[in-house]
């Protein structure tokens, strides 16, 4: 089976820690009910409460496979940077070299930091991600939530905070 763009987006939403696939509404983001029904019918997701269509959903093993969470992605990485690269590549398909965009906070570009609207103190971060360099300033928190969850599943207790041009990877 090949999944379409809407189904992939719904699977990413179900994979994140925010597992409510809120039906699309003019005022809210969410997933169309027909997409939810299609994913359930094809065995990609299942309702946590079988009687509540509007509730929470989880990925099935088949849904995880279709999203790309296979053995090669799930093998133990050498370190946090490798886990981040693997997760970002899976969910966001970056346009730049990831190795140049993920680094310890001490190596943050001072010009980039000054241009960042938050000018936050990243000195306690485990890693920082140059979101601007990667061309990923338009990706919302759903994608970063999926990246964080995969990195946690790979053995690193982290959270990711991405606002502005710089993303920070914090201890979870």
N, CA and C of each residue as an Amber inpcrd file, in Angstrom:
protein
   516
   0.8410000  -1.1810000   0.0000000   0.0000000   0.0000000   0.0000000
   0.8860000   1.2430000   0.0000000   0.4890000   2.2290000  -0.7560000
   1.1900000   3.5040000  -0.7750000   0.2650000   4.5350000  -0.1320000
   0.8190000   5.3660000   0.7630000  -0.0220000   6.3630000   1.4140000
   0.1240000   7.7110000   0.7150000  -0.9490000   8.4880000   0.7350000
  -0.9180000   9.8050000   0.1170000  -0.4780000  10.8640000   1.1320000
  -0.3550000  12.0980000   0.6730000   0.1270000  13.1900000   1.5230000
  -0.7440000  13.3710000   2.7700000  -2.0720000  13.3880000   2.5970000
  -2.9720000  13.5880000   3.7400000  -2.8580000  12.4510000   4.7520000
  -2.7160000  11.2270000   4.2560000  -2.5660000  10.0900000   5.1600000
  -1.2430000  10.1690000   5.9190000  -0.1700000  10.5640000   5.2320000
   1.1330000  10.7140000   5.8960000   1.0670000  11.7820000   6.9780000
   0.4290000  12.9090000   6.6700000   0.2770000  13.9830000   7.6510000
  -0.5020000  13.4920000   8.8690000  -1.5620000  12.7200000   8.6300000
  -2.3540000  12.1790000   9.7340000  -1.5410000  11.1900000  10.5650000
  -0.7260000  10.3520000   9.9020000   0.1190000   9.4080000  10.6380000
   1.1450000  10.1430000  11.4900000   1.7140000  11.2190000  10.9630000
   2.6690000  12.0130000  11.7560000   1.9630000  12.6160000  12.9570000
   0.7480000  13.1180000  12.7590000  -0.0220000  13.6810000  13.8670000
  -0.2920000  12.6160000  14.9180000  -0.6830000  11.4230000  14.4830000
  -0.9550000  10.3310000  15.4260000   0.3100000   9.8860000  16.1470000
   1.4550000  10.0090000  15.4920000   2.7210000   9.5740000  16.0900000
   3.2130000  10.5340000  17.1730000   2.9020000  11.8110000  17.0360000
   3.3800000  12.7860000  18.0210000   2.7250000  12.5320000  19.3660000
   3.2220000  13.2150000  20.3740000   2.6440000  13.0690000  21.7080000
   1.2250000  13.6180000  21.7670000   0.8810000  14.5150000  20.8730000
  -0.4730000  15.0540000  20.7760000  -1.2290000  14.1660000  19.8010000
  -1.8740000  13.1190000  20.3020000  -2.4230000  12.0920000  19.4230000
  -3.8730000  12.3310000  19.0370000  -4.4270000  13.5040000  19.3200000
  -5.8080000  13.7490000  18.9310000  -5.8600000  14.1910000  17.4850000
  -6.5540000  13.4340000  16.6730000  -6.7140000  13.7750000  15.2670000
  -8.0050000  14.5860000  15.1460000  -7.9240000  15.8230000  15.5700000
  -9.0990000  16.6830000  15.6200000  -9.6710000  16.8360000  14.2120000
 -10.9560000  16.5990000  14.0400000 -11.5350000  16.7670000  12.7150000
 -11.3280000  18.1890000  12.2140000 -11.0880000  18.3060000  10.9200000
 -10.8390000  19.6190000  10.3260000 -12.0410000  20.5330000  10.5790000
 -11.7410000  21.7570000  10.9200000 -12.7280000  22.7720000  11.2160000
 -12.1630000  24.0880000  10.7000000 -12.9720000  24.9940000  10.2350000
 -12.4110000  26.2520000   9.7190000 -11.5230000  26.9760000  10.7250000
 -11.7840000  26.7940000  12.0220000 -11.0150000  27.4950000  13.0500000
  -9.8910000  26.6590000  13.6510000  -9.8500000  25.3730000  13.3500000
  -8.8620000  24.4880000  13.9550000  -8.1560000  23.6630000  12.8880000
  -6.8990000  23.3420000  13.1680000  -6.1930000  22.4030000  12.2960000
  -6.5810000  20.9970000  12.7120000  -6.4730000  20.0940000  11.8120000
  -6.7930000  18.7270000  12.1580000  -6.8020000  17.8440000  10.9390000
  -7.3870000  16.7020000  11.0930000  -7.4200000  15.6970000  10.0470000
  -8.8750000  15.4730000   9.6550000  -9.1270000  15.3990000   8.3680000
 -10.4830000  15.1570000   7.8790000 -10.9800000  13.7970000   8.3910000
 -12.2590000  13.7210000   8.7870000 -12.8110000  12.4380000   9.2450000
 -12.6550000  11.3160000   8.2270000 -12.7680000  11.6230000   6.9280000
 -12.6300000  10.5540000   5.9180000 -11.2010000  10.0040000   5.8970000
 -10.2000000  10.8410000   6.2000000  -8.8180000  10.3620000   6.2700000
  -8.6530000   9.4480000   7.4810000  -9.2450000   9.8350000   8.6000000
  -9.1860000   8.9970000   9.8110000  -9.8270000   7.6460000   9.5250000
 -11.0250000   7.6580000   8.9240000 -11.7150000   6.3940000   8.6060000
 -10.8710000   5.5240000   7.6720000 -10.2240000   6.1510000   6.6950000
  -9.3820000   5.4110000   5.7510000  -8.2020000   4.7560000   6.4680000
  -7.5720000   5.4920000   7.3700000  -6.4230000   4.9460000   8.1060000
  -6.8480000   3.8020000   9.0180000  -8.0060000   3.9440000   9.6640000
  -8.5230000   2.8670000  10.5120000  -8.8570000   1.6510000   9.6560000
  -9.5570000   1.8860000   8.5440000  -9.9630000   0.7920000   7.6410000
  -8.7580000   0.0170000   7.1190000  -7.6750000   0.7280000   6.8190000
  -6.4720000   0.0880000   6.2880000  -5.5280000  -0.4300000   7.3750000
  -5.9330000  -0.3040000   8.6320000  -5.1510000  -0.8600000   9.7280000
  -3.8930000  -0.0700000  10.0770000  -3.8710000   1.2250000   9.7490000
  -2.6920000   2.0480000  10.0360000  -2.7620000   2.7040000  11.4120000
  -3.9760000   2.9800000  11.8770000  -4.1700000   3.5300000  13.2230000
  -5.3310000   2.7930000  13.8690000  -5.4000000   2.8890000  15.1940000
  -6.5340000   2.3350000  15.9170000  -6.9150000   3.2930000  17.0200000
  -8.1980000   3.3560000  17.3070000  -8.6900000   4.2450000  18.3600000
  -8.2770000   3.6930000  19.7190000  -7.8300000   4.5860000  20.5920000
  -7.5040000   4.1560000  21.9530000  -8.7780000   3.7320000  22.6840000
  -9.8950000   4.3800000  22.3710000 -11.2060000   4.0230000  22.8920000
 -12.0690000   3.6880000  21.6820000 -12.3140000   2.4150000  21.4560000
 -12.9870000   1.9520000  20.2350000 -14.3380000   2.6270000  19.9860000
 -15.0180000   3.0860000  21.0250000 -16.3300000   3.6960000  20.8570000
 -16.2980000   5.1930000  20.6090000 -15.1170000   5.8140000  20.6350000
 -15.0120000   7.2680000  20.5190000 -14.2670000   7.6500000  19.2500000
 -15.0080000   7.9280000  18.1570000 -14.3830000   8.2950000  16.8860000
 -13.5530000   9.5630000  17.0140000 -13.9890000  10.5000000  17.8370000
 -13.3350000  11.8100000  17.9450000 -12.1710000  11.7960000  18.9170000
 -11.8610000  10.6680000  19.4870000 -10.8320000  10.5990000  20.5240000
  -9.4180000  10.4430000  20.0230000  -8.6450000   9.7550000  20.7920000
  -7.2160000   9.5940000  20.5730000  -6.9490000   8.3190000  19.7590000
  -5.9280000   8.3960000  18.8920000  -5.5640000   7.2700000  18.0380000
  -4.0870000   6.9500000  18.2070000  -3.7540000   5.7030000  17.9980000
  -2.3570000   5.2530000  18.0470000  -2.0130000   4.5650000  16.7430000
  -0.7490000   4.6360000  16.3880000  -0.2840000   3.9200000  15.1990000
  -0.2210000   2.4310000  15.4900000  -0.6290000   1.6420000  14.5260000
  -0.4440000   0.2010000  14.6130000   0.9760000  -0.1070000  14.1290000
   1.3910000  -1.3480000  14.2460000   2.7060000  -1.7310000  13.7200000
   2.7690000  -1.4400000  12.2160000   1.6930000  -1.7400000  11.5260000
   1.6340000  -1.4750000  10.0850000   1.7230000   0.0380000   9.8130000
   1.0460000   0.8390000  10.6280000   1.1170000   2.2920000  10.4840000
   2.5280000   2.8120000  10.7150000   3.2150000   2.2490000  11.7040000
   4.6040000   2.6330000  11.9620000   5.4910000   2.2790000  10.7600000
   5.2570000   1.0990000  10.1960000   6.0300000   0.6890000   9.0230000
   5.7810000   1.6300000   7.8430000   4.5260000   1.9950000   7.6110000
   4.1840000   2.8750000   6.4980000   4.7530000   4.2810000   6.6930000
   4.9310000   4.6930000   7.9420000   5.5180000   6.0070000   8.2270000
   7.0330000   5.9710000   8.0740000   7.5960000   4.7750000   8.0200000
   9.0400000   4.6410000   7.8310000   9.7850000   4.2870000   9.0960000
   9.0500000   3.9390000  10.1460000   9.6770000   3.5730000  11.4180000
  10.0510000   2.0940000  11.3930000  10.9700000   1.7620000  10.5190000
  11.3880000   0.3820000  10.3200000  12.6640000   0.0830000  11.1080000
  13.1930000  -1.1130000  10.9180000  14.3690000  -1.5430000  11.6830000
  15.5810000  -0.6540000  11.4670000  15.8090000  -0.2020000  10.2470000
  16.9990000   0.6210000  10.0130000  16.9010000   1.9680000  10.7210000
  15.7150000   2.5400000  10.7750000  15.5300000   3.8120000  11.4810000
  15.6220000   3.5930000  12.9920000  15.1110000   2.4740000  13.4690000
  15.0160000   2.2340000  14.9060000  16.2680000   1.6070000  15.5280000
  17.2860000   1.3270000  14.7230000  18.5060000   0.7520000  15.3200000
  19.1680000   1.7930000  16.2340000  19.8770000   1.3190000  17.2150000
  20.5060000   2.1910000  18.2110000  21.5410000   3.1040000  17.5520000
  21.3890000   4.4250000  17.7090000  22.3740000   5.3490000  17.1260000
  23.6040000   5.4900000  18.0110000  24.6830000   5.9940000  17.4330000
  25.9140000   6.1920000  18.1980000  25.7860000   7.3300000  19.1980000
  25.0210000   8.3390000  18.8400000  24.8910000   9.4800000  19.7340000
  23.6530000  10.3050000  19.4140000  23.4430000  11.3670000  20.1940000
  22.2790000  12.2270000  20.0420000  22.2270000  12.8820000  18.6610000
  23.3470000  13.3500000  18.1620000  23.3590000  14.0090000  16.8570000
  22.9060000  13.0590000  15.7580000  23.3500000  11.8150000  15.8180000
  22.9320000  10.8110000  14.8380000  21.4270000  10.5610000  14.9350000
  20.9090000  10.4740000  16.1520000  19.4660000  10.2640000  16.3440000
  18.6680000  11.4420000  15.7870000  19.1320000  12.6590000  16.0240000
  18.4500000  13.8480000  15.5020000  18.4670000  13.8580000  13.9740000
  19.6070000  13.5590000  13.3910000  19.7180000  13.5410000  11.9340000
  18.7620000  12.5150000  11.3240000  18.7130000  11.3490000  11.9330000
  17.8460000  10.2810000  11.4370000  16.3690000  10.7000000  11.5090000
  15.9710000  11.2890000  12.6300000  14.5680000  11.6850000  12.8230000
  14.1790000  12.8460000  11.9120000  15.0350000  13.8430000  11.7940000
  14.7380000  14.9930000  10.9310000  14.6320000  14.5390000   9.4790000
  15.5190000  13.6710000   9.0640000  15.4940000  13.1670000   7.6850000
  14.1980000  12.4100000   7.4130000  13.7480000  11.6070000   8.3710000
  12.5320000  10.8180000   8.1750000  11.2920000  11.7020000   8.0480000
  11.1500000  12.6790000   8.9230000   9.9100000  13.4450000   8.9700000
   9.9090000  14.7190000   8.1300000  11.0890000  15.2840000   7.8310000
  11.0890000  16.5950000   7.2000000  11.8910000  16.7120000   5.9160000
  12.6560000  15.7340000   5.5570000  13.4420000  15.7590000   4.3290000
  14.1520000  17.1050000   4.1220000  15.1850000  17.3740000   4.9010000
  15.8620000  18.6750000   4.8490000  16.5410000  18.9590000   3.5100000
  16.7120000  20.2390000   3.2310000  17.3150000  20.6620000   1.9690000
  18.8090000  20.9430000   2.1000000  19.3560000  20.8660000   3.2780000
  20.7710000  21.1850000   3.4970000  21.4480000  20.0370000   4.2380000
  22.7540000  20.1220000   4.3480000  23.5260000  19.1260000   5.0880000
  23.1840000  19.2100000   6.5750000  22.6400000  18.1580000   7.1170000
  22.2640000  18.1510000   8.5300000  23.4620000  18.2950000   9.4580000
  24.5760000  17.7010000   9.0770000  25.7610000  17.7440000   9.9260000
  26.2160000  19.1570000  10.2360000  25.9950000  20.0770000   9.2990000
  26.3980000  21.4690000   9.5040000  25.3650000  22.2640000  10.2920000
  24.1770000  21.7050000  10.4950000  23.0930000  22.4500000  11.1220000
  22.7680000  21.9900000  12.5440000  23.4220000  20.9380000  13.0190000
  23.2040000  20.4420000  14.3800000  24.5330000  20.4840000  15.0960000
  24.5750000  21.2060000  16.2200000  25.8540000  21.3750000  16.9070000
  25.6370000  21.7290000  18.3700000  26.6930000  21.6540000  19.1900000
  26.5820000  22.0520000  20.5980000  26.3170000  23.5550000  20.6930000
  25.6730000  24.0130000  21.7610000  25.3270000  25.4300000  21.8780000
  26.5330000  26.3650000  21.8660000  27.6850000  25.8910000  22.2610000
  28.8820000  26.7520000  22.2720000  29.2840000  27.1790000  20.8680000
  28.8470000  26.4320000  19.8550000  29.2290000  26.7450000  18.4750000
  28.1640000  27.5420000  17.7230000  27.1820000  28.0640000  18.4450000
  26.1130000  28.8020000  17.7710000  26.6670000  30.0760000  17.1470000
  26.2200000  30.3750000  15.9690000  26.6470000  31.5580000  15.2440000
  26.0480000  32.7930000  15.9230000  26.8910000  33.7140000  16.3740000
  26.4040000  34.8810000  17.1190000  25.4950000  35.7540000  16.2670000
  25.7510000  35.8150000  14.9710000  24.8790000  36.6010000  14.0940000
  23.5050000  35.9520000  14.0240000  23.4570000  34.6450000  13.8850000
  22.1840000  33.9190000  13.8420000  21.4310000  34.1120000  15.1540000
  22.1650000  34.0580000  16.2710000  21.5340000  34.2230000  17.5710000
  20.9340000  35.6230000  17.6930000  21.6550000  36.6420000  17.2630000
  21.1660000  38.0210000  17.3530000  19.9560000  38.2480000  16.4570000
  19.8960000  37.5500000  15.3160000  18.7610000  37.6890000  14.4070000
  17.5430000  36.9010000  14.8760000  17.7520000  35.9310000  15.7610000
  16.6520000  35.1250000  16.2600000  15.7720000  35.9920000  17.1450000
  14.4640000  35.9380000  16.9120000  13.5620000  36.8300000  17.6420000
  13.5580000  36.6030000  19.1530000  13.9450000  35.4090000  19.5950000
  13.8900000  35.1090000  21.0280000  15.1870000  35.4820000  21.7460000
  16.3050000  35.4140000  21.0700000  17.6180000  35.6430000  21.6840000
  17.7190000  34.9060000  23.0290000  17.3100000  33.6600000  23.0180000
  17.2770000  32.8470000  24.2310000  18.6790000  32.3980000  24.6200000
  18.8020000  31.9860000  25.8590000  20.0580000  31.4370000  26.3560000
  20.0350000  29.9350000  26.0950000  20.8740000  29.4960000  25.1790000
  20.9200000  28.0860000  24.8030000  22.0700000  27.3460000  25.4730000
  22.7310000  27.9650000  26.4330000  23.9330000  27.3660000  27.0150000
  23.6630000  26.0350000  27.7160000  22.4440000  25.8050000  28.1950000
  22.1180000  24.5410000  28.8550000  21.5190000  23.5080000  27.8990000
  21.3670000  23.8730000  26.6440000  20.8110000  22.9410000  25.6650000
  21.8250000  21.8360000  25.3800000  21.3270000  20.6590000  25.0520000
  22.1970000  19.5480000  24.6780000  22.7530000  19.7680000  23.2760000
  21.9140000  20.2640000  22.3870000  22.2740000  20.5710000  20.9990000
  21.3910000  21.7170000  20.5360000  21.8470000  22.4110000  19.5000000
  20.9970000  23.3900000  18.8350000  20.9110000  23.0210000  17.3560000
  19.8100000  23.4330000  16.7370000  19.5630000  23.1320000  15.3330000
  19.3610000  24.4610000  14.6130000  20.1240000  24.6780000  13.5790000
  19.9830000  25.8830000  12.7650000  18.8440000  25.6400000  11.7720000
  17.6440000  25.9770000  12.1920000  16.4460000  25.7300000  11.4060000
  16.4680000  26.5450000  10.1160000  17.0030000  27.7410000  10.2010000
  17.0790000  28.6120000   9.0330000  17.9830000  27.9920000   7.9590000
  19.1400000  27.4940000   8.3450000  20.0640000  26.8630000   7.4000000
  19.4140000  25.6650000   6.7130000  18.6300000  24.9160000   7.4640000
  17.9600000  23.7370000   6.9130000  16.7590000  24.0900000   6.0370000
  16.3500000  25.3490000   6.0600000  15.1780000  25.7540000   5.2860000
  13.8960000  25.2000000   5.8650000  13.8240000  25.0910000   7.1940000
  12.6880000  24.4610000   7.8490000  11.9190000  25.4020000   8.7610000
  11.9550000  26.6880000   8.4880000  11.2580000  27.6370000   9.3570000
   9.7440000  27.5070000   9.2510000   9.2390000  26.8480000   8.2100000
   7.7960000  26.7100000   8.0360000   7.2170000  25.4400000   8.6640000
   8.0630000  24.5650000   9.1820000   7.5660000  23.3270000   9.7910000
   7.0030000  23.6290000  11.1740000   5.7860000  23.1520000  11.4280000
   5.1540000  23.4480000  12.7120000   5.5610000  22.4360000  13.7810000
   5.0090000  22.6300000  14.9590000   5.4170000  21.8190000  16.1150000
   5.0560000  20.3490000  15.9790000   4.1130000  20.0200000  15.1140000
   3.7740000  18.6060000  14.8880000   5.0050000  17.8340000  14.4260000
   5.7480000  18.4000000  13.4780000   6.9350000  17.7270000  12.9550000
   8.0310000  17.6410000  14.0040000   8.2500000  18.7320000  14.7270000
   9.2750000  18.7100000  15.7640000   8.8840000  17.7730000  16.9040000
   7.5660000  17.6510000  17.1600000   7.0910000  16.6840000  18.1540000
   7.3710000  15.2560000  17.7170000   7.1960000  14.9850000  16.4190000
   7.4990000  13.6570000  15.8860000   8.9940000  13.3720000  15.9630000
   9.8170000  14.3760000  15.6380000  11.2720000  14.2150000  15.7440000
  11.6490000  13.9070000  17.1870000  11.1060000  14.6720000  18.1340000
  11.4300000  14.4640000  19.5520000  11.0030000  13.0730000  20.0180000
   9.8190000  12.6330000  19.6190000   9.3640000  11.3100000  20.0480000
  10.2700000  10.2060000  19.5050000  10.6450000  10.3070000  18.2270000
  11.5270000   9.2830000  17.6590000  12.8770000   9.2780000  18.3760000
  13.4290000  10.4330000  18.6450000  14.7150000  10.5070000  19.3520000
  14.5770000   9.8880000  20.7480000  13.4390000  10.1190000  21.4120000
  13.2120000   9.4810000  22.7260000  13.1390000   7.9650000  22.5680000
  12.4500000   7.4960000  21.5330000  12.3670000   6.0470000  21.2980000
  13.7420000   5.4540000  20.9940000  14.6440000   6.2690000  20.4780000
  16.0000000   5.8050000  20.1750000  16.9050000   5.8480000  21.4050000
  16.3570000   6.2900000  22.5480000  17.0970000   6.1950000  23.8000000
  17.5930000   7.4950000  24.4170000  17.1490000   8.6440000  23.9120000
  17.5980000   9.9320000  24.4520000  16.4040000  10.6890000  25.0110000
  16.4320000  10.9630000  26.3010000  15.3370000  11.6560000  26.9660000
  15.4540000  13.1510000  26.6910000  14.7710000  13.6180000  25.6410000
  14.9060000  15.0080000  25.2070000  13.5400000  15.6250000  24.9030000
  13.5470000  16.9400000  24.8260000  12.4400000  17.7200000  24.2880000
  13.0480000  18.6890000  23.2940000  12.2790000  19.1000000  22.3130000
  12.7670000  20.0520000  21.3160000  11.8700000  21.2700000  21.3300000
  12.4950000  22.4280000  21.3800000  11.7870000  23.6980000  21.3590000
  12.2650000  24.4590000  20.1330000  11.3880000  24.6710000  19.1670000
  11.7820000  25.3340000  17.9180000  10.9600000  26.5800000  17.7010000
  11.5320000  27.6950000  18.0020000  10.9050000  28.9840000  17.7700000
  11.9040000  29.8480000  17.0210000  11.4550000  30.4880000  15.9820000
  12.3490000  31.3740000  15.2540000  13.3050000  30.6180000  14.3520000
  14.5640000  31.0270000  14.3770000  15.5770000  30.4820000  13.4790000
  16.3880000  29.3510000  14.0860000  16.2880000  29.1790000  15.4130000
  17.1080000  28.2060000  16.1210000  16.2070000  27.2550000  16.9070000
  16.5270000  25.9650000  16.8360000  15.8350000  24.9740000  17.6340000
  16.7620000  24.5030000  18.7310000  16.2090000  24.2440000  19.8980000
  17.0190000  23.7900000  21.0150000  16.5630000  22.4050000  21.4440000
  17.5270000  21.5470000  21.7080000  17.2750000  20.1970000  22.2000000
  17.6350000  20.2050000  23.6760000  16.6340000  20.0350000  24.5030000
  16.8150000  20.0950000  25.9570000  16.6950000  18.7080000  26.5610000
  17.2790000  18.5360000  27.7260000  17.0920000  17.2920000  28.4780000
  15.6420000  17.1890000  28.8690000  15.0630000  15.9760000  28.7040000
  13.6320000  15.7740000  28.9190000  13.1610000  15.7450000  30.3000000
